[in-house]
C-alpha cells in the first residue's frame, strides 16, 4: 500500500471513529433523513442556513465506516459555504465517487476517491451528499 493510500485510509478510519459535527444541535433551519436501503445506513442531517449560507452542519446516524466518515467530512466541508457552493461541491463529490474527475476543491474529501472502485460502497459514500441535496432543495 502506498503512502497516499495509507494516509487516506487513516483519514477515513479517523472520521469513522471520531466523527466531527456529530449530534443534533439545539437549533437548525433544515433537517433531512437519509437511508441506504441496500445496507441499512441511516443519517439525519441538520443544517443552519442563514442568508444563503450554511452556517452549521451536523449529523446523527448509524452505518458503515464509509458512510460515517463521508458524513463527518461533508459536514465540515459545507460549513461556511453558500448553498450554491455546497450543492456544487456535492456534484463534484458525486463525479469523483463515480470514477470521474477529481476536483482539487474537494480537499480531504479525496480520501474517499478509492470508494469508486468498490461499487457496493458508492451508495454508502454518497448517502450524506444526497441527503444534503434533498435538504437544500426541499421546497
N, CA, C and O atoms as a GROMACS GRO file, in nm:
protein
  556
    1UNK      N    1   0.085  -0.118   0.000
    1UNK     CA    2   0.000   0.000   0.000
    1UNK      C    3   0.090   0.123   0.000
    1UNK      O    4   0.185   0.132   0.078
    2UNK      N    5   0.058   0.218  -0.088
    2UNK     CA    6   0.136   0.340  -0.097
    2UNK      C    7   0.109   0.434   0.019
    2UNK      O    8   0.009   0.421   0.090
    3UNK      N    9   0.198   0.530   0.036
    3UNK     CA   10   0.186   0.627   0.144
    3UNK      C   11   0.056   0.706   0.135
    3UNK      O   12  -0.011   0.728   0.236
    4UNK      N   13   0.019   0.748   0.014
    4UNK     CA   14  -0.104   0.825  -0.003
    4UNK      C   15  -0.226   0.740   0.033
    4UNK      O   16  -0.318   0.790   0.099
    5UNK      N   17  -0.228   0.613  -0.008
    5UNK     CA   18  -0.340   0.526   0.026
    5UNK      C   19  -0.348   0.506   0.177
    5UNK      O   20  -0.458   0.504   0.233
    6UNK      N   21  -0.234   0.492   0.243
    6UNK     CA   22  -0.234   0.476   0.388
    6UNK      C   23  -0.288   0.600   0.457
    6UNK      O   24  -0.366   0.590   0.552
    7UNK      N   25  -0.247   0.716   0.408
    7UNK     CA   26  -0.297   0.842   0.465
    7UNK      C   27  -0.448   0.852   0.448
    7UNK      O   28  -0.519   0.887   0.542
    8UNK      N   29  -0.497   0.820   0.328
    8UNK     CA   30  -0.640   0.826   0.303
    8UNK      C   31  -0.715   0.724   0.390
    8UNK      O   32  -0.820   0.757   0.445
    9UNK      N   33  -0.662   0.605   0.402
    9UNK     CA   34  -0.726   0.503   0.486
    9UNK      C   35  -0.732   0.552   0.630
    9UNK      O   36  -0.834   0.535   0.698
   10UNK      N   37  -0.623   0.611   0.678
   10UNK     CA   38  -0.619   0.665   0.814
   10UNK      C   39  -0.725   0.774   0.832
   10UNK      O   40  -0.792   0.780   0.936
   11UNK      N   41  -0.741   0.861   0.732
   11UNK     CA   42  -0.839   0.969   0.739
   11UNK      C   43  -0.980   0.914   0.753
   11UNK      O   44  -1.058   0.962   0.835
   12UNK      N   45  -1.013   0.812   0.674
   12UNK     CA   46  -1.147   0.752   0.679
   12UNK      C   47  -1.170   0.686   0.814
   12UNK      O   48  -1.276   0.704   0.874
   13UNK      N   49  -1.073   0.612   0.863
   13UNK     CA   50  -1.086   0.545   0.993
   13UNK      C   51  -1.101   0.648   1.104
   13UNK      O   52  -1.182   0.630   1.196
   14UNK      N   53  -1.023   0.755   1.097
   14UNK     CA   54  -1.030   0.859   1.200
   14UNK      C   55  -1.168   0.925   1.203
   14UNK      O   56  -1.225   0.946   1.310
   15UNK      N   57  -1.222   0.957   1.086
   15UNK     CA   58  -1.355   1.020   1.082
   15UNK      C   59  -1.465   0.924   1.124
   15UNK      O   60  -1.568   0.967   1.176
   16UNK      N   61  -1.445   0.794   1.101
   16UNK     CA   62  -1.544   0.696   1.147
   16UNK      C   63  -1.541   0.684   1.299
   16UNK      O   64  -1.645   0.685   1.364
   17UNK      N   65  -1.422   0.673   1.354
   17UNK     CA   66  -1.410   0.654   1.499
   17UNK      C   67  -1.436   0.780   1.579
   17UNK      O   68  -1.489   0.774   1.690
   18UNK      N   69  -1.400   0.894   1.523
   18UNK     CA   70  -1.419   1.023   1.590
   18UNK      C   71  -1.488   1.121   1.495
   18UNK      O   72  -1.428   1.218   1.450
   19UNK      N   73  -1.616   1.094   1.465
   19UNK     CA   74  -1.685   1.179   1.367
   19UNK      C   75  -1.695   1.323   1.416
   19UNK      O   76  -1.725   1.349   1.532
   20UNK      N   77  -1.668   1.413   1.326
   20UNK     CA   78  -1.680   1.555   1.355
   20UNK      C   79  -1.826   1.595   1.333
   20UNK      O   80  -1.897   1.534   1.253
   21UNK      N   81  -1.868   1.696   1.403
   21UNK     CA   82  -2.002   1.754   1.384
   21UNK      C   83  -2.112   1.651   1.407
   21UNK      O   84  -2.216   1.654   1.341
   22UNK      N   85  -2.090   1.560   1.502
   22UNK     CA   86  -2.188   1.456   1.531
   22UNK      C   87  -2.279   1.503   1.643
   22UNK      O   88  -2.233   1.551   1.747
   23UNK      N   89  -2.408   1.489   1.622
   23UNK     CA   90  -2.506   1.523   1.724
   23UNK      C   91  -2.610   1.619   1.672
   23UNK      O   92  -2.586   1.695   1.578
   24UNK      N   93  -2.726   1.614   1.735
   24UNK     CA   94  -2.834   1.705   1.698
   24UNK      C   95  -2.813   1.838   1.768
   24UNK      O   96  -2.802   1.843   1.890
   25UNK      N   97  -2.806   1.946   1.692
   25UNK     CA   98  -2.784   2.078   1.754
   25UNK      C   99  -2.911   2.130   1.821
   25UNK      O  100  -3.020   2.081   1.796
   26UNK      N  101  -2.894   2.229   1.905
   26UNK     CA  102  -3.008   2.289   1.975
   26UNK      C  103  -3.103   2.358   1.877
   26UNK      O  104  -3.224   2.360   1.898
   27UNK      N  105  -3.048   2.414   1.770
   27UNK     CA  106  -3.133   2.479   1.671
   27UNK      C  107  -3.078   2.453   1.531
   27UNK      O  108  -2.957   2.438   1.511
   28UNK      N  109  -3.169   2.449   1.437
   28UNK     CA  110  -3.132   2.428   1.297
   28UNK      C  111  -3.249   2.473   1.211
   28UNK      O  112  -3.363   2.476   1.257
   29UNK      N  113  -3.221   2.507   1.089
   29UNK     CA  114  -3.327   2.552   0.997
   29UNK      C  115  -3.372   2.442   0.903
   29UNK      O  116  -3.484   2.446   0.851
   30UNK      N  117  -3.287   2.343   0.880
   30UNK     CA  118  -3.317   2.234   0.788
   30UNK      C  119  -3.276   2.101   0.852
   30UNK      O  120  -3.173   2.092   0.918
   31UNK      N  121  -3.357   2.000   0.831
   31UNK     CA  122  -3.317   1.864   0.868
   31UNK      C  123  -3.369   1.770   0.760
   31UNK      O  124  -3.472   1.794   0.698
   32UNK      N  125  -3.295   1.665   0.740
   32UNK     CA  126  -3.333   1.569   0.637
   32UNK      C  127  -3.282   1.432   0.676
   32UNK      O  128  -3.167   1.417   0.718
   33UNK      N  129  -3.368   1.333   0.663
   33UNK     CA  130  -3.327   1.195   0.690
   33UNK      C  131  -3.289   1.128   0.560
   33UNK      O  132  -3.350   1.152   0.456
   34UNK      N  133  -3.185   1.044   0.567
   34UNK     CA  134  -3.142   0.968   0.451
   34UNK      C  135  -3.125   0.822   0.489
   34UNK      O  136  -3.085   0.791   0.601
   35UNK      N  137  -3.154   0.734   0.396
   35UNK     CA  138  -3.143   0.590   0.420
   35UNK      C  139  -3.087   0.523   0.297
   35UNK      O  140  -3.126   0.554   0.184
   36UNK      N  141  -2.995   0.432   0.318
   36UNK     CA  142  -2.944   0.347   0.211
   36UNK      C  143  -3.009   0.210   0.232
   36UNK      O  144  -2.960   0.131   0.313
   37UNK      N  145  -3.117   0.181   0.162
   37UNK     CA  146  -3.190   0.056   0.187
   37UNK      C  147  -3.109  -0.069   0.153
   37UNK      O  148  -3.140  -0.178   0.203
   38UNK      N  149  -3.006  -0.055   0.070
   38UNK     CA  150  -2.930  -0.174   0.032
   38UNK      C  151  -2.841  -0.225   0.145
   38UNK      O  152  -2.804  -0.342   0.146
   39UNK      N  153  -2.806  -0.137   0.240
   39UNK     CA  154  -2.720  -0.184   0.351
   39UNK      C  155  -2.769  -0.140   0.489
   39UNK      O  156  -2.719  -0.188   0.590
   40UNK      N  157  -2.867  -0.049   0.493
   40UNK     CA  158  -2.921  -0.007   0.621
   40UNK      C  159  -2.856   0.117   0.682
   40UNK      O  160  -2.893   0.157   0.792
   41UNK      N  161  -2.760   0.178   0.612
   41UNK     CA  162  -2.701   0.302   0.663
   41UNK      C  163  -2.810   0.408   0.676
   41UNK      O  164  -2.895   0.422   0.588
   42UNK      N  165  -2.806   0.483   0.787
   42UNK     CA  166  -2.902   0.590   0.811
   42UNK      C  167  -2.829   0.715   0.853
   42UNK      O  168  -2.728   0.709   0.924
   43UNK      N  169  -2.878   0.829   0.809
   43UNK     CA  170  -2.822   0.957   0.850
   43UNK      C  171  -2.934   1.059   0.860
   43UNK      O  172  -3.025   1.061   0.778
   44UNK      N  173  -2.926   1.142   0.961
   44UNK     CA  174  -3.012   1.260   0.970
   44UNK      C  175  -2.920   1.379   0.972
   44UNK      O  176  -2.831   1.390   1.057
   45UNK      N  177  -2.940   1.467   0.878
   45UNK     CA  178  -2.856   1.584   0.861
   45UNK      C  179  -2.928   1.707   0.915
   45UNK      O  180  -3.047   1.726   0.890
   46UNK      N  181  -2.855   1.789   0.989
   46UNK     CA  182  -2.909   1.914   1.045
   46UNK      C  183  -2.826   2.030   0.991
   46UNK      O  184  -2.704   2.029   1.000
   47UNK      N  185  -2.894   2.128   0.936
   47UNK     CA  186  -2.827   2.244   0.879
   47UNK      C  187  -2.883   2.372   0.938
   47UNK      O  188  -3.002   2.382   0.966
   48UNK      N  189  -2.796   2.468   0.959
   48UNK     CA  190  -2.838   2.602   0.995
   48UNK      C  191  -2.801   2.689   0.875
   48UNK      O  192  -2.684   2.721   0.854
   49UNK      N  193  -2.903   2.727   0.798
   49UNK     CA  194  -2.882   2.808   0.678
   49UNK      C  195  -2.938   2.947   0.706
   49UNK      O  196  -3.055   2.962   0.741
   50UNK      N  197  -2.854   3.047   0.688
   50UNK     CA  198  -2.894   3.187   0.709
   50UNK      C  199  -2.840   3.270   0.594
   50UNK      O  200  -2.722   3.261   0.560
   51UNK      N  201  -2.925   3.350   0.536
   51UNK     CA  202  -2.885   3.439   0.427
   51UNK      C  203  -2.810   3.366   0.316
   51UNK      O  204  -2.711   3.416   0.263
   52UNK      N  205  -2.857   3.246   0.283
   52UNK     CA  206  -2.797   3.170   0.175
   52UNK      C  207  -2.665   3.104   0.208
   52UNK      O  208  -2.597   3.053   0.118
   53UNK      N  209  -2.627   3.105   0.336
   53UNK     CA  210  -2.500   3.045   0.380
   53UNK      C  211  -2.528   2.927   0.474
   53UNK      O  212  -2.618   2.933   0.557
   54UNK      N  213  -2.449   2.823   0.459
   54UNK     CA  214  -2.458   2.710   0.552
   54UNK      C  215  -2.370   2.747   0.672
   54UNK      O  216  -2.248   2.735   0.667
   55UNK      N  217  -2.434   2.791   0.777
   55UNK     CA  218  -2.362   2.836   0.898
   55UNK      C  219  -2.326   2.720   0.990
   55UNK      O  220  -2.227   2.725   1.062
   56UNK      N  221  -2.408   2.615   0.986
   56UNK     CA  222  -2.384   2.499   1.070
   56UNK      C  223  -2.429   2.372   0.999
   56UNK      O  224  -2.525   2.373   0.923
   57UNK      N  225  -2.358   2.264   1.026
   57UNK     CA  226  -2.393   2.134   0.967
   57UNK      C  227  -2.350   2.026   1.064
   57UNK      O  228  -2.236   2.023   1.109
   58UNK      N  229  -2.443   1.936   1.096
   58UNK     CA  230  -2.411   1.824   1.183
   58UNK      C  231  -2.499   1.706   1.143
   58UNK      O  232  -2.590   1.720   1.061
   59UNK      N  233  -2.471   1.591   1.202
   59UNK     CA  234  -2.546   1.471   1.166
   59UNK      C  235  -2.552   1.375   1.282
   59UNK      O  236  -2.472   1.382   1.374
   60UNK      N  237  -2.648   1.286   1.275
   60UNK     CA  238  -2.655   1.168   1.360
   60UNK      C  239  -2.689   1.052   1.268
   60UNK      O  240  -2.743   1.071   1.159
   61UNK      N  241  -2.656   0.934   1.311
   61UNK     CA  242  -2.689   0.818   1.230
   61UNK      C  243  -2.602   0.700   1.261
   61UNK      O  244  -2.514   0.705   1.347
   62UNK      N  245  -2.630   0.596   1.190
   62UNK     CA  246  -2.552   0.474   1.206
   62UNK      C  247  -2.526   0.415   1.070
   62UNK      O  248  -2.605   0.432   0.976
   63UNK      N  249  -2.416   0.346   1.061
   63UNK     CA  250  -2.383   0.284   0.934
   63UNK      C  251  -2.238   0.240   0.931
   63UNK      O  252  -2.170   0.236   1.033
   64UNK      N  253  -2.195   0.207   0.814
   64UNK     CA  254  -2.058   0.159   0.796
   64UNK      C  255  -1.957   0.273   0.809
   64UNK      O  256  -1.995   0.390   0.815
   65UNK      N  257  -1.831   0.237   0.814
   65UNK     CA  258  -1.724   0.335   0.828
   65UNK      C  259  -1.725   0.436   0.714
   65UNK      O  260  -1.699   0.554   0.736
   66UNK      N  261  -1.756   0.391   0.594
   66UNK     CA  262  -1.756   0.481   0.479
   66UNK      C  263  -1.865   0.587   0.493
   66UNK      O  264  -1.838   0.705   0.471
   67UNK      N  265  -1.985   0.548   0.530
   67UNK     CA  266  -2.094   0.647   0.538
   67UNK      C  267  -2.071   0.744   0.654
   67UNK      O  268  -2.098   0.863   0.641
   68UNK      N  269  -2.022   0.694   0.767
   68UNK     CA  270  -1.995   0.783   0.881
   68UNK      C  271  -1.882   0.880   0.849
   68UNK      O  272  -1.891   0.998   0.880
   69UNK      N  273  -1.776   0.830   0.788
   69UNK     CA  274  -1.664   0.917   0.750
   69UNK      C  275  -1.710   1.020   0.648
   69UNK      O  276  -1.675   1.138   0.658
   70UNK      N  277  -1.789   0.977   0.551
   70UNK     CA  278  -1.837   1.070   0.448
   70UNK      C  279  -1.923   1.179   0.510
   70UNK      O  280  -1.911   1.296   0.473
   71UNK      N  281  -2.010   1.143   0.603
   71UNK     CA  282  -2.095   1.243   0.670
   71UNK      C  283  -2.011   1.339   0.753
   71UNK      O  284  -2.034   1.460   0.751
   72UNK      N  285  -1.915   1.286   0.824
   72UNK     CA  286  -1.827   1.369   0.907
   72UNK      C  287  -1.750   1.469   0.820
   72UNK      O  288  -1.743   1.588   0.851
   73UNK      N  289  -1.692   1.419   0.714
   73UNK     CA  290  -1.613   1.505   0.626
   73UNK      C  291  -1.701   1.606   0.552
   73UNK      O  292  -1.662   1.722   0.535
   74UNK      N  293  -1.819   1.562   0.508
   74UNK     CA  294  -1.909   1.650   0.435
   74UNK      C  295  -1.955   1.768   0.521
   74UNK      O  296  -1.956   1.882   0.475
   75UNK      N  297  -1.993   1.740   0.646
   75UNK     CA  298  -2.043   1.849   0.731
   75UNK      C  299  -1.936   1.956   0.752
   75UNK      O  300  -1.966   2.075   0.757
   76UNK      N  301  -1.812   1.913   0.763
   76UNK     CA  302  -1.702   2.010   0.774
   76UNK      C  303  -1.679   2.086   0.645
   76UNK      O  304  -1.648   2.205   0.648
   77UNK      N  305  -1.695   2.019   0.533
   77UNK     CA  306  -1.667   2.080   0.403
   77UNK      C  307  -1.770   2.183   0.361
   77UNK      O  308  -1.737   2.279   0.292
   78UNK      N  309  -1.896   2.165   0.401
   78UNK     CA  310  -2.001   2.258   0.356
   78UNK      C  311  -2.020   2.375   0.450
   78UNK      O  312  -2.077   2.477   0.411
   79UNK      N  313  -1.976   2.362   0.572
   79UNK     CA  314  -1.993   2.470   0.670
   79UNK      C  315  -1.918   2.594   0.620
   79UNK      O  316  -1.801   2.589   0.584
   80UNK      N  317  -1.990   2.706   0.621
   80UNK     CA  318  -1.930   2.832   0.578
   80UNK      C  319  -1.945   2.860   0.430
   80UNK      O  320  -1.908   2.968   0.383
   81UNK      N  321  -1.997   2.766   0.355
   81UNK     CA  322  -2.016   2.785   0.211
   81UNK      C  323  -2.158   2.836   0.184
   81UNK      O  324  -2.249   2.820   0.266
   82UNK      N  325  -2.173   2.896   0.068
   82UNK     CA  326  -2.309   2.933   0.026
   82UNK      C  327  -2.382   2.805  -0.011
   82UNK      O  328  -2.319   2.701  -0.035
   83UNK      N  329  -2.514   2.813  -0.015
   83UNK     CA  330  -2.594   2.698  -0.056
   83UNK      C  331  -2.552   2.653  -0.196
   83UNK      O  332  -2.539   2.534  -0.221
   84UNK      N  333  -2.532   2.748  -0.285
   84UNK     CA  334  -2.490   2.717  -0.422
   84UNK      C  335  -2.356   2.644  -0.421
   84UNK      O  336  -2.339   2.544  -0.491
   85UNK      N  337  -2.260   2.693  -0.343
   85UNK     CA  338  -2.128   2.628  -0.336
   85UNK      C  339  -2.138   2.488  -0.278
   85UNK      O  340  -2.069   2.396  -0.323
   86UNK      N  341  -2.223   2.470  -0.178
   86UNK     CA  342  -2.241   2.338  -0.116
   86UNK      C  343  -2.298   2.240  -0.218
   86UNK      O  344  -2.255   2.125  -0.224
   87UNK      N  345  -2.394   2.285  -0.297
   87UNK     CA  346  -2.453   2.198  -0.399
   87UNK      C  347  -2.352   2.169  -0.510
   87UNK      O  348  -2.350   2.058  -0.564
   88UNK      N  349  -2.270   2.266  -0.545
   88UNK     CA  350  -2.165   2.242  -0.645
   88UNK      C  351  -2.064   2.141  -0.593
   88UNK      O  352  -2.020   2.054  -0.668
   89UNK      N  353  -2.028   2.151  -0.465
   89UNK     CA  354  -1.935   2.056  -0.406
   89UNK      C  355  -1.994   1.916  -0.407
   89UNK      O  356  -1.923   1.818  -0.429
   90UNK      N  357  -2.124   1.906  -0.382
   90UNK     CA  358  -2.192   1.776  -0.388
   90UNK      C  359  -2.179   1.716  -0.527
   90UNK      O  360  -2.154   1.596  -0.541
   91UNK      N  361  -2.195   1.797  -0.629
   91UNK     CA  362  -2.180   1.749  -0.767
   91UNK      C  363  -2.039   1.703  -0.796
   91UNK      O  364  -2.019   1.601  -0.863
   92UNK      N  365  -1.941   1.775  -0.746
   92UNK     CA  366  -1.801   1.736  -0.766
   92UNK      C  367  -1.770   1.606  -0.693
   92UNK      O  368  -1.697   1.522  -0.744
   93UNK      N  369  -1.826   1.591  -0.575
   93UNK     CA  370  -1.806   1.467  -0.500
   93UNK      C  371  -1.868   1.350  -0.575
   93UNK      O  372  -1.805   1.245  -0.590
   94UNK      N  373  -1.990   1.368  -0.622
   94UNK     CA  374  -2.058   1.262  -0.696
   94UNK      C  375  -1.977   1.222  -0.820
   94UNK      O  376  -1.963   1.103  -0.849
   95UNK      N  377  -1.925   1.321  -0.892
   95UNK     CA  378  -1.843   1.292  -1.010
   95UNK      C  379  -1.723   1.206  -0.972
   95UNK      O  380  -1.694   1.107  -1.038
   96UNK      N  381  -1.654   1.245  -0.865
   96UNK     CA  382  -1.536   1.170  -0.821
   96UNK      C  383  -1.573   1.029  -0.779
   96UNK      O  384  -1.506   0.933  -0.819
   97UNK      N  385  -1.677   1.015  -0.700
   97UNK     CA  386  -1.711   0.885  -0.641
   97UNK      C  387  -1.762   0.788  -0.748
   97UNK      O  388  -1.762   0.666  -0.727
   98UNK      N  389  -1.805   0.843  -0.862
   98UNK     CA  390  -1.848   0.758  -0.973
   98UNK      C  391  -1.735   0.736  -1.074
   98UNK      O  392  -1.759   0.693  -1.186
   99UNK      N  393  -1.612   0.767  -1.032
   99UNK     CA  394  -1.495   0.739  -1.114
   99UNK      C  395  -1.454   0.849  -1.210
   99UNK      O  396  -1.368   0.828  -1.295
  100UNK      N  397  -1.514   0.966  -1.197
  100UNK     CA  398  -1.482   1.078  -1.285
  100UNK      C  399  -1.370   1.164  -1.231
  100UNK      O  400  -1.293   1.123  -1.145
  101UNK      N  401  -1.362   1.283  -1.284
  101UNK     CA  402  -1.258   1.379  -1.250
  101UNK      C  403  -1.257   1.410  -1.100
  101UNK      O  404  -1.362   1.421  -1.036
  102UNK      N  405  -1.136   1.424  -1.046
  102UNK     CA  406  -1.120   1.461  -0.906
  102UNK      C  407  -1.085   1.609  -0.901
  102UNK      O  408  -0.976   1.649  -0.944
  103UNK      N  409  -1.175   1.689  -0.850
  103UNK     CA  410  -1.156   1.833  -0.842
  103UNK      C  411  -1.076   1.866  -0.717
  103UNK      O  412  -1.111   1.819  -0.609
  104UNK      N  413  -0.970   1.946  -0.729
  104UNK     CA  414  -0.891   1.984  -0.612
  104UNK      C  415  -0.973   2.053  -0.503
  104UNK      O  416  -0.933   2.053  -0.386
  105UNK      N  417  -1.086   2.113  -0.540
  105UNK     CA  418  -1.173   2.180  -0.442
  105UNK      C  419  -1.226   2.082  -0.339
  105UNK      O  420  -1.272   2.124  -0.233
  106UNK      N  421  -1.220   1.951  -0.367
  106UNK     CA  422  -1.269   1.851  -0.272
  106UNK      C  423  -1.178   1.836  -0.151
  106UNK      O  424  -1.221   1.784  -0.048
  107UNK      N  425  -1.054   1.879  -0.160
  107UNK     CA  426  -0.963   1.873  -0.046
  107UNK      C  427  -0.957   1.735   0.015
  107UNK      O  428  -0.934   1.636  -0.056
  108UNK      N  429  -0.977   1.726   0.147
  108UNK     CA  430  -0.967   1.599   0.219
  108UNK      C  431  -1.072   1.497   0.175
  108UNK      O  432  -1.056   1.377   0.199
  109UNK      N  433  -1.177   1.543   0.112
  109UNK     CA  434  -1.280   1.451   0.063
  109UNK      C  435  -1.224   1.354  -0.040
  109UNK      O  436  -1.284   1.250  -0.067
  110UNK      N  437  -1.109   1.388  -0.097
  110UNK     CA  438  -1.044   1.299  -0.193
  110UNK      C  439  -1.003   1.167  -0.129
  110UNK      O  440  -0.976   1.070  -0.199
  111UNK      N  441  -0.999   1.163   0.003
  111UNK     CA  442  -0.967   1.038   0.074
  111UNK      C  443  -1.068   0.930   0.040
  111UNK      O  444  -1.037   0.811   0.051
  112UNK      N  445  -1.187   0.969  -0.002
  112UNK     CA  446  -1.292   0.872  -0.035
  112UNK      C  447  -1.290   0.831  -0.183
  112UNK      O  448  -1.377   0.755  -0.226
  113UNK      N  449  -1.195   0.879  -0.258
  113UNK     CA  450  -1.187   0.850  -0.401
  113UNK      C  451  -1.182   0.700  -0.430
  113UNK      O  452  -1.243   0.655  -0.527
  114UNK      N  453  -1.111   0.624  -0.350
  114UNK     CA  454  -1.098   0.481  -0.371
  114UNK      C  455  -1.230   0.406  -0.365
  114UNK      O  456  -1.240   0.295  -0.416
  115UNK      N  457  -1.330   0.465  -0.302
  115UNK     CA  458  -1.462   0.402  -0.294
  115UNK      C  459  -1.520   0.381  -0.434
  115UNK      O  460  -1.603   0.292  -0.454
  116UNK      N  461  -1.476   0.461  -0.529
  116UNK     CA  462  -1.528   0.448  -0.666
  116UNK      C  463  -1.500   0.309  -0.724
  116UNK      O  464  -1.568   0.266  -0.817
  117UNK      N  465  -1.401   0.241  -0.670
  117UNK     CA  466  -1.367   0.106  -0.717
  117UNK      C  467  -1.443  -0.001  -0.641
  117UNK      O  468  -1.434  -0.119  -0.675
  118UNK      N  469  -1.516   0.038  -0.538
  118UNK     CA  470  -1.595  -0.055  -0.458
  118UNK      C  471  -1.743  -0.024  -0.482
  118UNK      O  472  -1.807   0.043  -0.401
  119UNK      N  473  -1.795  -0.072  -0.592
  119UNK     CA  474  -1.929  -0.032  -0.636
  119UNK      C  475  -2.037  -0.051  -0.529
  119UNK      O  476  -2.133   0.026  -0.523
  120UNK      N  477  -2.022  -0.152  -0.445
  120UNK     CA  478  -2.122  -0.175  -0.339
  120UNK      C  479  -2.118  -0.065  -0.234
  120UNK      O  480  -2.214  -0.050  -0.158
  121UNK      N  481  -2.008   0.012  -0.227
  121UNK     CA  482  -1.993   0.115  -0.125
  121UNK      C  483  -2.020   0.257  -0.175
  121UNK      O  484  -2.020   0.351  -0.096
  122UNK      N  485  -2.042   0.272  -0.304
  122UNK     CA  486  -2.067   0.406  -0.359
  122UNK      C  487  -2.189   0.470  -0.293
  122UNK      O  488  -2.185   0.588  -0.259
  123UNK      N  489  -2.296   0.394  -0.274
  123UNK     CA  490  -2.416   0.449  -0.209
  123UNK      C  491  -2.388   0.487  -0.064
  123UNK      O  492  -2.448   0.580  -0.011
  124UNK      N  493  -2.297   0.415   0.000
  124UNK     CA  494  -2.260   0.449   0.138
  124UNK      C  495  -2.194   0.587   0.144
  124UNK      O  496  -2.226   0.669   0.230
  125UNK      N  497  -2.103   0.611   0.051
  125UNK     CA  498  -2.030   0.738   0.048
  125UNK      C  499  -2.118   0.854   0.003
  125UNK      O  500  -2.098   0.967   0.046
  126UNK      N  501  -2.214   0.827  -0.084
  126UNK     CA  502  -2.297   0.936  -0.136
  126UNK      C  503  -2.421   0.965  -0.051
  126UNK      O  504  -2.485   1.068  -0.069
  127UNK      N  505  -2.455   0.876   0.041
  127UNK     CA  506  -2.574   0.896   0.125
  127UNK      C  507  -2.577   1.035   0.190
  127UNK      O  508  -2.679   1.103   0.178
  128UNK      N  509  -2.472   1.080   0.258
  128UNK     CA  510  -2.479   1.213   0.321
  128UNK      C  511  -2.496   1.324   0.217
  128UNK      O  512  -2.562   1.425   0.244
  129UNK      N  513  -2.436   1.307   0.101
  129UNK     CA  514  -2.443   1.410  -0.002
  129UNK      C  515  -2.582   1.418  -0.065
  129UNK      O  516  -2.633   1.527  -0.090
  130UNK      N  517  -2.643   1.303  -0.090
  130UNK     CA  518  -2.779   1.300  -0.142
  130UNK      C  519  -2.873   1.364  -0.040
  130UNK      O  520  -2.964   1.439  -0.076
  131UNK      N  521  -2.850   1.333   0.087
  131UNK     CA  522  -2.932   1.390   0.194
  131UNK      C  523  -2.914   1.541   0.201
  131UNK      O  524  -3.011   1.614   0.222
  132UNK      N  525  -2.792   1.588   0.183
  132UNK     CA  526  -2.765   1.732   0.180
  132UNK      C  527  -2.840   1.798   0.065
  132UNK      O  528  -2.905   1.901   0.084
  133UNK      N  529  -2.832   1.740  -0.052
  133UNK     CA  530  -2.902   1.797  -0.168
  133UNK      C  531  -3.052   1.802  -0.144
  133UNK      O  532  -3.117   1.901  -0.179
  134UNK      N  533  -3.107   1.698  -0.085
  134UNK     CA  534  -3.250   1.697  -0.056
  134UNK      C  535  -3.286   1.806   0.044
  134UNK      O  536  -3.387   1.874   0.029
  135UNK      N  537  -3.203   1.823   0.146
  135UNK     CA  538  -3.230   1.925   0.248
  135UNK      C  539  -3.225   2.065   0.190
  135UNK      O  540  -3.307   2.150   0.224
  136UNK      N  541  -3.129   2.089   0.101
  136UNK     CA  542  -3.109   2.224   0.047
  136UNK      C  543  -3.203   2.259  -0.067
  136UNK      O  544  -3.222   2.376  -0.099
  137UNK      N  545  -3.262   2.157  -0.129
  137UNK     CA  546  -3.350   2.185  -0.243
  137UNK      C  547  -3.498   2.162  -0.211
  137UNK      O  548  -3.584   2.184  -0.296
  138UNK      N  549  -3.528   2.118  -0.088
  138UNK     CA  550  -3.668   2.096  -0.048
  138UNK      C  551  -3.742   2.228  -0.048
  138UNK      O  552  -3.690   2.332  -0.007
  139UNK      N  553  -3.863   2.223  -0.094
  139UNK     CA  554  -3.944   2.347  -0.102
  139UNK      C  555  -3.993   2.389   0.034
  139UNK      O  556  -4.061   2.490   0.047
   0.00000   0.00000   0.00000
